[in-house]
Amino acid sequence: MTTAPETPALSARETWRALYRHFRPHRATVALGALLALIGAATGLAQPLAARELVDRLGGDAPITGILLLLTGLVVFGTAIEAVGSFLLERTAESVVLAARRTLIGRLLRLRLPEVERTQPGDLMSRITSDTTLLRAVTTQSIVSAATGGLAFVATIALMGWLDPVLLGVTLGVIVVIGSAVALVMPHISRAAKRSQEAVGHISTVLERAFGAFRTVKASGAEERETEVVNAAAREAWRHGVRAAKWQSVAGSSVGLAVQVSFLAVLGIGGARVASGAITVSTLVAFLLFLFYLIDPVSKMLGAVTQYQVGSAAVARIVEAERLETEEPAAAPRIPSPGPASPPGPASVVFEDVTFRYREGLPYVHQGVSFEVPGPGMTAFVGPSGAGKTTVFGLVERFYEATGGRVLVDGRDVRDWPLAGLRAAIGYVEQDAPVLAGTLRENLVFAAPDASDERIREVLVRARLDALVDRLPEGLDTLVGHRGSKLSGGERQRVAVARALLRRPRLLLLDEATSQLDAVNELALRDVVAEVAREVTVLVVAHRLSTVTLADRIVVMDAGRVRAVGTHEELVAGDPLYGELAATQFLATGR
């Protein structure tokens, strides 16, 4: 089983900088919450002193009604104030998570295609859902708890020192010894939390893999095997989660241990000091109450440190996702001059000695590819599998950047085009004709959200989808299922073609757009493409001879190079590879 990839750790400075970026817009609200928490802590600090006064009055036979009312008021007021402060912090924490998710979603949907291909989609989804959730505590509660807990701790220690420095020394001695042991545990919590989050991301990855090929899983009888793969990922997450919980339990129980040991030491030494007359009974009672009051600020500080260890792992994964390279929708052109306005009508495409490989270390897919496509008309790209035909479309759409040479659209390097403007001029039908979950209408208008009903109906007729829509129970508002599972392969392909035509492109890219169509629908769609090609530049990757022979020009590619350009008749006579491919198609047709 493959394991989850390890996320590079951030330095403490980088972690705090990332946390502050999420915390900064909510500074005022967090400060108010912290102020309320401090007021609540102050009422708590006053309670032992009021209790001391109560004991003294009991011993002196003085009235105690006033002091009892004061104690009750302190408890009620402190509880109410802390409740309001806690709500403010929880609400702010949810706002932090919302802002982080919105930012991350906006970036991930603008990722460059090579980044998406190098990253598991399930892991990216886990960073949006699971990792951002951990920001809830670390950006608000942990910061406030560390601050208020620290101040309350200092104030409590000061008051304990004012009551009796000797007993304070005993208490601090115990706390220092146990605190040193806890400090050794914190790195273990951080490592375990990081591995746990990575494992949760791996669960999303393996689930996405299984659901993405659900029919294949069932057809292969692989349900048990895939279940075991997911279970193994879940067990890995459980193992790291239990390890993190173990160390967190050790750290958490240390607070109670420190207080209990301190209580026993203070009770023994304090009792001796009361017996010797060094302090009064009321002082010992007040000191013991302060000692128990220490549980809260120490727990808050310890919880803040623990939350930081857990949250820093999530922050590292979020920052890693934020550092992935994105396409900026409003990026400035590479060359300062904006160039001429895009001409109306069909686009032209030129490749000038283009070289390309998907990343360093991989072989070149294109090795000096050059061709010219004036508009309008249809140009077909043919060649053996792996010749680099589909890559031509990826470079025109700027899904990838050419390693060398230039790709020109309308005589202008695609790198100098505003990305939104370039893609607005292009209609693209992918090889697998993806259909998104939702209604048929939502899929059709995906690239042209403002299309009118009249325009939609016109395109439905041209793509021969009108009969399908008429027989669907809810027409265009019928749900098509996950990835168009309720449609046939040919129907999905026609939906993709209709979606591209609805955009009114100046350049239409069709990658095996008729591969899943029956003969009748293929013939009809070929006629539509031929009609569109009179007004639009159409580039087609095709293996069917019936589609290729309609092209005004044919580009023959092999091993990442253009070996010939011409019409069907010219290439049959002049290029052996094309002649072989055409003969194979004729044989297939003859059968």
C-alpha positions as CSV (number, residue, x, y, z in Angstrom):
1,M,0.0,0.0,0.0
2,T,1.3,3.5,-0.8
3,T,1.6,5.8,2.1
4,A,0.7,9.4,2.4
5,P,3.4,11.8,1.2
6,E,5.1,13.6,3.9
7,T,4.5,17.4,4.2
8,P,7.7,19.5,4.6
9,A,7.8,21.0,8.1
10,L,7.6,24.8,8.6
11,S,9.9,26.7,10.9
12,A,8.3,28.2,14.0
13,R,8.6,31.7,12.5
14,E,6.9,30.6,9.2
15,T,4.1,28.9,11.2
16,W,3.4,32.0,13.3
17,R,3.5,34.2,10.2
18,A,0.9,31.9,8.6
19,L,-1.3,31.8,11.7
20,Y,-1.1,35.6,12.0
21,R,-2.3,36.0,8.4
22,H,-5.5,34.1,9.3
23,F,-5.8,35.8,12.7
24,R,-5.2,39.4,11.6
25,P,-8.6,40.3,10.1
26,H,-10.2,39.3,13.4
27,R,-7.8,41.1,15.8
28,A,-10.5,43.4,17.4
29,T,-13.0,40.6,18.1
30,V,-10.3,38.3,19.5
31,A,-9.0,41.2,21.7
32,L,-12.6,41.7,23.0
33,G,-12.9,38.0,23.7
34,A,-9.5,38.1,25.5
35,L,-10.6,41.1,27.6
36,L,-13.8,39.3,28.7
37,A,-11.7,36.2,29.5
38,L,-9.4,38.3,31.6
39,I,-12.3,39.9,33.5
40,G,-13.6,36.4,34.2
41,A,-10.2,35.3,35.4
42,A,-10.0,38.4,37.7
43,T,-13.3,37.4,39.3
44,G,-11.9,34.0,39.9
45,L,-8.8,35.4,41.5
46,A,-11.0,37.5,43.9
47,Q,-12.8,34.4,45.1
48,P,-10.0,32.9,47.3
49,L,-9.5,36.3,49.0
50,A,-13.2,36.5,49.7
51,A,-13.1,33.0,51.0
52,R,-10.2,34.0,53.3
53,E,-12.3,36.9,54.6
54,L,-15.2,34.5,55.2
55,V,-13.0,32.1,57.3
56,D,-11.7,35.0,59.3
57,R,-15.3,36.3,60.0
58,L,-16.4,32.8,61.0
59,G,-13.6,32.7,63.5
60,G,-14.4,36.1,64.9
61,D,-18.2,35.6,65.0
62,A,-18.7,38.5,62.5
63,P,-21.7,38.7,60.1
64,I,-21.1,36.7,56.9
65,T,-24.2,37.6,54.7
66,G,-22.4,40.3,52.8
67,I,-19.3,38.2,52.0
68,L,-21.5,35.2,50.9
69,L,-23.4,37.5,48.6
70,L,-20.1,38.9,47.2
71,L,-18.9,35.3,46.6
72,T,-22.1,34.4,44.8
73,G,-22.0,37.5,42.7
74,L,-18.4,36.9,41.7
75,V,-19.2,33.3,40.6
76,V,-22.3,34.3,38.6
77,F,-20.7,37.4,37.0
78,G,-17.5,35.6,36.1
79,T,-19.4,32.7,34.5
80,A,-21.5,35.0,32.4
81,I,-18.6,37.1,31.3
82,E,-16.6,34.0,30.3
83,A,-19.6,32.6,28.4
84,V,-19.9,35.7,26.3
85,G,-16.2,35.8,25.6
86,S,-16.2,32.1,24.7
87,F,-19.0,32.7,22.2
88,L,-17.2,35.5,20.6
89,L,-14.1,33.4,20.2
90,E,-16.0,30.4,18.8
91,R,-17.8,32.6,16.3
92,T,-14.5,34.2,15.3
93,A,-13.0,30.7,14.9
94,E,-15.7,29.7,12.5
95,S,-15.1,32.9,10.5
96,V,-11.3,32.0,10.3
97,V,-12.2,28.6,9.0
98,L,-14.6,30.0,6.4
99,A,-12.0,32.6,5.2
100,A,-9.3,30.0,5.0
101,R,-11.6,27.6,3.0
102,R,-12.6,30.4,0.6
103,T,-9.0,31.4,0.0
104,L,-7.8,27.9,-0.5
105,I,-10.7,26.9,-2.8
106,G,-10.1,30.0,-4.9
107,R,-6.4,29.1,-5.3
108,L,-6.9,25.4,-5.9
109,L,-9.4,26.0,-8.7
110,R,-6.8,28.2,-10.3
111,L,-3.9,25.7,-10.1
112,R,-1.8,25.1,-13.2
113,L,-2.6,21.8,-14.7
114,P,0.9,20.3,-14.1
115,E,0.4,21.0,-10.4
116,V,-2.9,19.2,-10.3
117,E,-1.4,16.2,-12.2
118,R,1.4,15.9,-9.6
119,T,-1.0,16.1,-6.6
120,Q,-3.7,13.6,-5.5
121,P,-7.2,15.3,-5.7
122,G,-8.3,13.5,-2.5
123,D,-5.4,15.0,-0.6
124,L,-6.2,18.5,-1.9
125,M,-9.9,18.1,-0.8
126,S,-8.7,17.0,2.7
127,R,-6.7,20.2,3.1
128,I,-9.9,22.2,2.4
129,T,-12.1,20.2,4.7
130,S,-10.1,18.6,7.4
131,D,-7.0,20.7,7.8
132,T,-8.8,24.1,7.8
133,T,-11.0,22.8,10.6
134,L,-8.0,22.6,12.9
135,L,-7.4,26.3,12.4
136,R,-10.6,26.9,14.5
137,A,-8.8,26.4,17.8
138,V,-5.2,27.3,17.0
139,T,-6.0,30.8,15.7
140,T,-8.3,32.0,18.4
141,Q,-8.7,29.9,21.5
142,S,-5.1,28.9,21.7
143,I,-3.9,32.5,21.3
144,V,-6.3,33.8,23.8
145,S,-5.8,30.9,26.2
146,A,-2.1,31.4,26.1
147,A,-2.4,35.1,26.8
148,T,-5.1,35.0,29.5
149,G,-3.8,31.8,31.0
150,G,-0.3,33.4,31.2
151,L,-1.6,36.6,32.8
152,A,-3.8,34.7,35.2
153,F,-0.9,32.4,36.1
154,V,1.4,35.3,36.9
155,A,-1.4,37.1,38.9
156,T,-2.1,33.9,40.9
157,I,1.6,33.3,41.6
158,A,1.9,36.9,42.8
159,L,-1.0,36.6,45.1
160,M,0.3,33.2,46.4
161,G,3.6,34.9,47.1
162,W,1.9,37.7,48.9
163,L,0.2,35.1,51.1
164,D,3.3,33.0,51.9
165,P,6.6,32.9,49.9
166,V,7.6,29.6,51.5
167,L,4.6,27.7,50.2
168,L,4.9,29.4,46.8
169,G,8.5,28.1,46.6
170,V,7.2,24.6,47.3
171,T,4.5,24.9,44.6
172,L,6.9,26.3,42.0
173,G,9.4,23.5,42.6
174,V,6.8,20.9,41.9
175,I,5.5,22.7,38.8
176,V,9.0,23.2,37.3
177,V,9.9,19.5,37.7
178,I,6.6,18.3,36.1
179,G,6.6,21.1,33.5
180,S,10.1,20.0,32.3
181,A,8.9,16.5,31.7
182,V,5.9,17.9,29.7
183,A,8.2,19.9,27.5
184,L,9.8,16.7,26.4
185,V,6.4,15.4,25.2
186,M,5.5,18.3,23.0
187,P,7.6,17.4,19.9
188,H,6.0,13.9,20.0
189,I,2.5,15.5,19.8
190,S,3.6,17.7,16.9
191,R,5.0,14.7,14.9
192,A,2.0,12.5,15.6
193,A,-0.5,15.2,14.7
194,K,1.3,15.9,11.4
195,R,1.3,12.2,10.4
196,S,-2.3,11.9,11.5
197,Q,-3.4,14.7,9.1
198,E,-1.4,13.3,6.3
199,A,-3.0,9.9,6.8
200,V,-6.5,11.5,6.8
201,G,-5.6,13.1,3.5
202,H,-4.5,9.7,2.2
203,I,-7.9,8.2,3.0
204,S,-9.5,10.9,0.8
205,T,-7.1,10.0,-1.9
206,V,-7.8,6.3,-2.0
207,L,-11.6,6.9,-1.7
208,E,-11.5,9.4,-4.6
209,R,-9.6,6.8,-6.7
210,A,-12.2,4.1,-6.0
211,F,-15.3,6.3,-6.6
212,G,-13.6,7.8,-9.7
213,A,-13.5,4.4,-11.4
214,F,-16.5,2.8,-9.6
215,R,-17.8,0.8,-12.5
216,T,-14.3,-0.6,-13.2
217,V,-14.0,-1.6,-9.5
218,K,-17.3,-3.5,-9.7
219,A,-16.6,-5.0,-13.1
220,S,-13.2,-6.3,-11.9
221,G,-14.7,-7.8,-8.7
222,A,-12.3,-5.6,-6.8
223,E,-14.6,-4.4,-4.0
224,E,-12.9,-6.4,-1.4
225,R,-9.4,-5.4,-2.5
226,E,-10.3,-1.7,-2.6
227,T,-12.1,-2.0,0.7
228,E,-8.8,-3.4,2.2
229,V,-6.8,-0.5,0.7
230,V,-9.2,2.1,2.3
231,N,-9.2,0.2,5.5
232,A,-5.4,0.1,5.6
233,A,-5.4,3.9,5.1
234,A,-8.0,4.3,7.9
235,R,-5.9,2.1,10.2
236,E,-2.9,4.2,9.5
237,A,-4.8,7.3,10.4
238,W,-6.1,5.6,13.5
239,R,-2.6,4.6,14.5
240,H,-1.2,8.1,14.2
241,G,-4.3,9.5,15.9
242,V,-3.9,7.2,18.9
243,R,-0.3,8.1,19.1
244,A,-1.2,11.8,19.2
245,A,-3.9,11.1,21.8
246,K,-1.5,9.2,23.9
247,W,1.0,12.0,24.2
248,Q,-1.8,14.6,24.6
249,S,-3.2,12.5,27.5
250,V,0.3,12.4,29.1
251,A,0.5,16.2,28.8
252,G,-3.0,16.8,30.0
253,S,-2.8,14.5,33.1
254,S,0.4,16.3,34.1
255,V,-1.6,19.3,35.2
256,G,-3.7,17.3,37.7
257,L,-0.5,15.5,38.9
258,A,1.3,18.8,39.5
259,V,-1.6,20.2,41.5
260,Q,-2.1,17.0,43.5
261,V,1.6,16.8,44.4
262,S,1.7,20.5,45.2
263,F,-1.5,20.1,47.3
264,L,0.1,17.3,49.4
265,A,3.3,19.3,49.8
266,V,1.5,22.5,50.7
267,L,-0.9,20.7,53.0
268,G,2.0,19.1,54.9
269,I,4.3,22.1,55.0
270,G,1.5,24.6,55.4
271,G,0.0,22.6,58.3
272,A,3.4,22.7,60.0
273,R,3.6,26.5,59.5
274,V,0.1,26.9,60.9
275,A,1.1,24.9,63.9
276,S,4.2,27.0,64.4
277,G,2.1,30.2,64.1
278,A,3.9,31.4,60.9
279,I,0.6,31.7,59.1
280,T,-3.1,31.6,59.9
281,V,-5.6,28.9,59.0
282,S,-7.4,31.3,56.7
283,T,-4.2,32.0,54.9
284,L,-3.6,28.3,54.3
285,V,-7.2,27.9,53.1
286,A,-6.8,30.9,50.7
287,F,-3.4,29.5,49.5
288,L,-5.0,26.1,48.8
289,L,-7.8,27.7,46.9
290,F,-5.3,29.6,44.8
291,L,-3.5,26.3,44.2
292,F,-6.6,24.7,42.8
293,Y,-7.3,27.9,40.9
294,L,-3.9,27.3,39.1
295,I,-5.4,24.3,37.4
296,D,-7.4,26.6,35.0
297,P,-4.6,28.9,33.7
298,V,-2.1,26.1,33.6
299,S,-4.5,23.9,31.7
300,K,-5.2,26.8,29.3
301,M,-1.5,27.3,28.6
302,L,-0.9,23.6,28.2
303,G,-3.9,23.3,25.9
304,A,-2.7,26.3,23.9
305,V,0.7,24.6,23.4
306,T,-1.0,21.3,22.5
307,Q,-3.4,23.0,20.0
308,Y,-0.4,24.8,18.5
309,Q,1.4,21.5,18.0
310,V,-1.6,20.0,16.3
311,G,-2.5,23.1,14.4
312,S,1.0,23.7,13.1
313,A,0.8,20.4,11.2
314,A,-2.4,21.5,9.6
315,V,-1.0,24.9,8.8
316,A,2.0,23.3,7.1
317,R,-0.3,21.3,4.8
318,I,-2.4,24.5,4.1
319,V,0.7,26.5,3.3
320,E,2.0,23.8,1.1
321,A,-1.2,23.9,-0.9
322,E,-1.1,27.7,-1.1
323,R,2.4,27.5,-2.5
324,L,1.3,25.4,-5.5
325,E,1.7,27.4,-8.7
326,T,-1.5,29.0,-9.9
327,E,-2.8,30.7,-13.1
328,E,-3.6,34.3,-12.2
329,P,-6.8,35.3,-14.0
330,A,-5.8,38.9,-14.3
331,A,-2.1,38.4,-14.9
332,A,-0.3,41.0,-16.8
333,P,1.1,40.0,-20.3
334,R,4.7,38.9,-20.4
335,I,5.5,41.7,-22.9
336,P,4.4,45.2,-21.8
337,S,2.7,46.1,-25.0
338,P,-0.9,44.8,-25.0
339,G,-0.8,44.0,-28.7
340,P,-3.6,44.6,-31.2
341,A,-7.1,43.8,-30.3
342,S,-8.2,40.3,-31.3
343,P,-9.6,40.3,-34.8
344,P,-13.2,39.2,-35.3
345,G,-13.9,35.9,-37.1
346,P,-11.9,32.7,-37.1
347,A,-8.6,32.5,-35.3
348,S,-5.3,31.4,-36.8
349,V,-2.8,29.1,-35.1
350,V,0.9,28.8,-35.7
351,F,3.5,26.5,-34.0
352,E,7.1,27.7,-34.5
353,D,9.7,25.1,-33.7
354,V,7.9,24.1,-30.5
355,T,9.5,21.8,-28.0
356,F,7.8,20.5,-24.9
357,R,8.1,18.0,-22.1
358,Y,5.8,17.6,-19.1
359,R,8.6,18.1,-16.5
360,E,12.4,17.9,-16.1
361,G,13.7,14.4,-16.5
362,L,10.9,13.2,-18.8
363,P,11.4,12.8,-22.6
364,Y,10.3,15.5,-25.0
365,V,6.7,15.1,-26.3
366,H,7.2,17.7,-29.0
367,Q,10.6,18.1,-30.7
368,G,10.6,21.1,-33.0
369,V,6.9,21.0,-34.0
370,S,6.0,23.6,-36.7
371,F,2.8,24.1,-38.7
372,E,0.4,26.9,-39.7
373,V,-3.4,26.8,-39.6
374,P,-5.1,29.8,-41.2
375,G,-8.8,30.3,-40.4
376,P,-11.5,29.3,-41.2
377,G,-11.6,25.6,-42.1
378,M,-10.9,22.2,-40.5
379,T,-7.4,20.8,-39.8
380,A,-7.0,17.2,-38.7
381,F,-4.1,15.9,-36.6
382,V,-3.3,12.2,-37.2
383,G,-0.6,9.8,-36.1
384,P,0.2,6.9,-33.9
385,S,-0.7,7.0,-30.2
386,G,1.8,9.1,-28.3
387,A,2.7,11.3,-31.3
388,G,1.8,14.5,-29.3
389,K,-1.5,15.3,-31.0
390,T,-3.5,16.0,-27.8
391,T,-0.6,18.0,-26.4
392,V,-1.0,20.5,-29.3
393,F,-4.4,21.4,-27.8
394,G,-2.9,21.7,-24.3
395,L,-0.3,24.2,-25.5
396,V,-2.9,26.2,-27.4
397,E,-5.1,26.4,-24.3
398,R,-2.0,27.3,-22.2
399,F,-2.7,24.3,-19.9
400,Y,1.1,23.9,-20.3
401,E,3.9,26.3,-21.3
402,A,6.1,25.4,-24.3
403,T,9.6,24.4,-23.3
404,G,11.0,26.1,-26.4
405,G,9.7,27.8,-29.6
406,R,6.4,29.8,-29.8
407,V,2.7,29.0,-30.0
408,L,0.8,31.8,-31.8
409,V,-2.9,32.6,-31.9
410,D,-3.9,35.4,-34.3
411,G,-0.1,36.1,-34.7
412,R,0.3,36.7,-31.0
413,D,2.3,34.4,-28.6
414,V,-0.2,32.7,-26.3
415,R,2.0,33.7,-23.3
416,D,1.2,37.4,-24.1
417,W,-2.5,36.9,-24.2
418,P,-4.6,37.6,-21.1
419,L,-5.5,34.0,-20.1
420,A,-9.2,34.7,-19.8
421,G,-9.3,36.4,-23.2
422,L,-7.4,33.5,-24.9
423,R,-9.7,30.8,-23.5
424,A,-12.9,32.8,-24.2
425,A,-12.1,32.5,-27.9
426,I,-11.7,28.7,-27.7
427,G,-14.2,25.9,-27.5
428,Y,-12.6,22.7,-26.3
429,V,-14.1,19.1,-26.4
430,E,-11.8,16.8,-24.4
431,Q,-11.1,13.2,-25.3
432,D,-13.2,11.8,-22.4
433,A,-15.9,14.4,-22.8
434,P,-16.4,15.1,-19.0
435,V,-19.9,15.9,-17.7
436,L,-20.3,17.4,-14.3
437,A,-22.8,16.4,-11.6
438,G,-25.8,18.6,-11.8
439,T,-28.5,19.2,-14.4
440,L,-28.2,18.9,-18.2
441,R,-28.8,22.7,-18.5
442,E,-26.0,23.4,-16.0
443,N,-23.6,21.4,-18.1
444,L,-24.6,23.0,-21.4
445,V,-24.2,26.6,-20.2
446,F,-21.1,25.8,-18.1
447,A,-18.9,27.8,-20.5
448,A,-21.7,30.3,-21.6
449,P,-23.8,31.0,-18.5
450,D,-25.7,33.9,-20.2
451,A,-26.9,31.7,-23.1
452,S,-30.6,32.2,-24.0
453,D,-33.1,29.4,-24.2
454,E,-33.4,30.0,-27.9
455,R,-29.7,29.6,-28.4
456,I,-29.6,26.5,-26.2
457,R,-32.4,24.9,-28.3
458,E,-30.5,25.8,-31.5
459,V,-27.4,24.1,-30.3
460,L,-29.3,21.0,-29.0
461,V,-30.7,20.5,-32.5
462,R,-27.3,20.9,-34.1
463,A,-25.7,18.4,-31.7
464,R,-28.7,16.0,-32.1
465,L,-29.6,16.2,-28.4
466,D,-33.1,17.6,-28.9
467,A,-34.7,14.1,-29.0
468,L,-32.9,13.2,-25.8
469,V,-34.1,16.3,-24.0
470,D,-37.7,15.8,-25.2
471,R,-37.8,12.3,-23.7
472,L,-36.2,13.2,-20.4
473,P,-38.8,13.5,-17.5
474,E,-37.6,17.0,-16.5
475,G,-36.0,18.1,-19.8
476,L,-33.0,20.3,-19.4
477,D,-33.5,20.3,-15.6
478,T,-32.9,16.5,-15.4
479,L,-30.0,15.5,-13.2
480,V,-27.3,13.7,-15.1
481,G,-25.6,12.0,-12.1
482,H,-22.0,11.9,-10.9
483,R,-19.8,12.5,-13.9
484,G,-22.8,12.1,-16.2
485,S,-23.4,8.5,-15.1
486,K,-27.1,8.7,-16.3
487,L,-26.0,9.4,-19.8
488,S,-24.5,7.1,-22.4
489,G,-20.9,7.6,-23.7
490,G,-22.3,9.0,-26.9
491,E,-24.7,11.3,-25.1
492,R,-21.9,12.7,-22.9
493,Q,-19.8,13.3,-26.0
494,R,-22.7,15.2,-27.7
495,V,-23.2,17.3,-24.5
496,A,-19.6,18.2,-24.6
497,V,-19.8,19.3,-28.2
498,A,-23.0,21.3,-27.6
499,R,-21.3,23.0,-24.6
500,A,-18.4,24.1,-26.8
501,L,-20.7,25.3,-29.7
502,L,-22.8,27.3,-27.2
503,R,-19.8,29.4,-26.4
504,R,-19.6,30.7,-30.0
505,P,-15.8,30.1,-30.2
506,R,-13.5,31.5,-32.8
507,L,-11.3,28.4,-32.5
508,L,-12.8,24.9,-31.9
509,L,-10.7,22.1,-30.6
510,L,-12.1,18.6,-30.9
511,D,-10.2,15.7,-29.4
512,E,-11.7,12.5,-30.7
513,A,-15.1,14.1,-30.4
514,T,-16.9,11.4,-32.3
515,S,-15.2,8.3,-30.9
516,Q,-18.2,7.1,-28.9
517,L,-21.0,8.0,-31.4
518,D,-22.9,5.5,-33.5
519,A,-22.8,5.8,-37.3
520,V,-25.9,7.9,-37.6
521,N,-25.0,10.4,-35.0
522,E,-21.4,10.5,-36.1
523,L,-22.5,11.4,-39.6
524,A,-24.8,14.1,-38.3
525,L,-22.1,15.6,-36.1
526,R,-19.6,15.5,-38.9
527,D,-22.0,17.6,-40.9
528,V,-22.3,20.1,-38.0
529,V,-18.5,20.3,-37.7
530,A,-18.2,20.9,-41.4
531,E,-20.8,23.6,-41.3
532,V,-19.1,25.3,-38.3
533,A,-15.7,25.1,-40.1
534,R,-17.0,27.5,-42.7
535,E,-17.0,30.3,-40.1
536,V,-14.6,29.0,-37.4
537,T,-11.2,27.5,-37.2
538,V,-11.5,23.8,-36.3
539,L,-8.7,21.6,-35.1
540,V,-9.5,17.9,-34.8
541,V,-7.6,15.0,-33.4
542,A,-9.2,12.0,-35.1
543,H,-8.5,8.3,-35.8
544,R,-11.6,7.7,-38.0
545,L,-10.9,8.1,-41.7
546,S,-14.4,9.4,-42.3
547,T,-13.6,12.4,-40.1
548,V,-10.1,13.0,-41.5
549,T,-11.1,13.0,-45.1
550,L,-13.4,16.0,-44.5
551,A,-10.4,18.2,-43.4
552,D,-9.1,21.0,-45.5
553,R,-5.6,20.1,-44.3
554,I,-4.1,17.1,-42.4
555,V,-1.1,17.3,-40.1
556,V,0.7,14.0,-39.7
557,M,2.6,13.6,-36.5
558,D,5.0,10.9,-35.3
559,A,7.3,10.7,-32.3
560,G,6.8,14.4,-31.4
561,R,7.4,15.8,-34.9
562,V,5.4,16.9,-37.9
563,R,6.3,14.7,-40.7
564,A,3.9,15.8,-43.4
565,V,1.1,18.3,-44.1
566,G,-1.4,18.1,-46.9
567,T,-4.8,16.9,-48.1
568,H,-5.9,13.3,-47.9
569,E,-5.1,12.5,-51.5
570,E,-1.7,14.2,-51.3
571,L,-0.7,12.3,-48.2
572,V,-1.9,8.9,-49.4
573,A,0.4,9.4,-52.4
574,G,3.3,11.0,-50.6
575,D,3.6,9.9,-46.9
576,P,4.0,6.2,-46.2
577,L,2.9,6.5,-42.5
578,Y,-0.3,8.2,-43.5
579,G,-0.9,5.7,-46.3
580,E,-0.5,2.9,-43.7
581,L,-2.9,4.5,-41.3
582,A,-5.5,5.2,-44.1
583,A,-5.2,1.6,-45.3
584,T,-5.8,0.3,-41.8
585,Q,-8.9,2.5,-41.5
586,F,-10.2,1.2,-44.9
587,L,-9.7,-2.4,-43.6
588,A,-11.6,-1.6,-40.4
589,T,-14.4,-0.1,-42.5
590,G,-14.5,-3.0,-44.8
591,R,-15.1,-5.4,-41.9
